[in-house]
Amino acid sequence: MPEDTDAAFRATYAELYDRYLVPLLFAPYARCLADRVKALKPRRVLETAAGTGILTNALVQTLPAETAITATDMNQPMIDRALAKSPQPRVTWQQADAMQLPFASESFELIVCQFGVMFFSDKRASFREAARVLAPGGHYLFAVWDDWKKMPEAPLGIAADVVGTMLGCDPASLVNPAYHDETTLRQDLAAAQFQRIEIERIALPATASSAREAALAAVHGSLIRSVIEARHPGRLEEATNAVEGALLAQFGRGAIAGRTTALTVIAEKGQ
C-alpha cells in the first residue's frame, strides 16, 4: 500500500469504513472468529488491528465475563470510533504496532486478528512478536482474504475491477496486499516457531440492501476512495455510479447477495 494512500485512509475514513464496509464484509467473519476463540477457552485475549471494534464486540458477546480482552490498533481514529460507537468496560483499548507490541512476554493465551496481517509490512516480525507475548501453548488465530480475482461475487472485488479499468490502474492496488498463499503462510509462521498450523478456506455472504448501498460501501469505505481522492480528485461519484451499474448488471435490482472467501489460520506456540 503506497504511503500516501495509507495515510489518507487512516486519517480520514474510520467513520466511512465503519458505516459502509464493516457490515458488507467484516461482520460475518467477526462472528465466525469469535466462536473459534470461545472454543479455545482463553483467559487473556489480545486483538491486533482491531479497527473500529467489530470483532472486539463479537468477542465481548461471545466470551465469558471473566475473560480479559485487550484490543489494539495503530490507527487512533479507528480506536476513537470504536470507543464512541460502543464503549465496553471490560475491554482495554491501546494504540499499538503489531510488529512492536508493548506487552511483556507471555502476557496472553490467545491473539486474534481479523484481516490485518496482510497490511503488516514485515509478517515474520509480527509473528515473532505474537509468539513472544503468547504463553507457552497459546494460540494465534487470524483471517486473511483469499485472492480477490477468485471471488466473482464479491462486491469489493467487482468494484476494484471496475474502478481499476476506469482509472487505468491495477485492480490489485485498490484492495489489500495479497497474502493468501498457504505455503508462504506456513513458512512464515514456522520461522517464528509456531507449530500445528491449521489453515481453512471459508466462504461467507457479503450482502447489501441494494446495488447503490453495496457501491457506496465498496467505493467510499475502502482504499478505493483514498486512491481516487489522492490521485484522481473529482471522480468519486463517477466511480460509485460505475460500480453501481456493474452490480446491477450482475445481481439485478433489489438486495445484493454476494460472497467472499477468506483463510482462517490457527497456530500454536510450543511449550
Phi, psi and omega in degrees: 000124179300147186297321182292323177295314181298316181297318180296318180297312184295322186282331195243330198249020179301316182290318179294317177303313183292319183289321189256305191281325182302309180297325183289317190246319196265330185302315180298322181286331177299316179296319180297312181294321180299321178296322180289324175297314181303320182297335181273350173056048178283154175259336181228115186242134173245128172252129175252156183049050187286346178060228182267012168092021181294315176288323179305312180295323177295323177295317179300318182287337188259324187272154177301154184299333182279353178285124179276131182239124173246123181247134183227156173201151176286335189264106182299322176301327176295315179298316180300319178296317180298316181291323180289325185284314187206077180295134181238110183302332183276356181257130173263116179263142180206136174287130184200149175265124182296343178268354177215070187291134183271046183231152179292156177300144176060038182275340188228156177261342179208138171243136180228142181214122180257107173058040175245331186302325182302332184271350180290126186292333178231093184300315183295323176297319179294323178291323177296319177294320177300315179296323182296316185274355176274143172288155176306134183082359179287168185236147173245118181241126178211162178236141174229151178288144171287182179294119181299334179294341180260014180239075185294345180254013180271118181304322180292321177297319177297316180298318180297320178296314182295311183289324176301316177295317182297320184266353182070039179230166180290124178305330180297336179283353183257000177233188182293155173300143181291131175203070186225009178281121186296322180297316179297316179302313181295318180295317182294320178290318179297326179296336177264014175072024171277153181221175180049055184276123179242130181234131180225135173269131178230147179241130181227158182294149170233100191242155175209160184286339182199167176297324179296316179297318180294323178294318177299318180297312186289325184268315187275333186261006186235186177296341180303316180296319180301316180296315181298313185289331180280326190236341181223058184302142179093356184251012183296312181294322176301316180295317180298316180295320180295319178293318177302318179297319179294321179292321176298319180295325183274319188252345183081182179281157183100199185294146176265124178244078179269188183203141176234162179231138179223161172255128170259134185235133173228131183224149183249138172279135181296158179289000000 
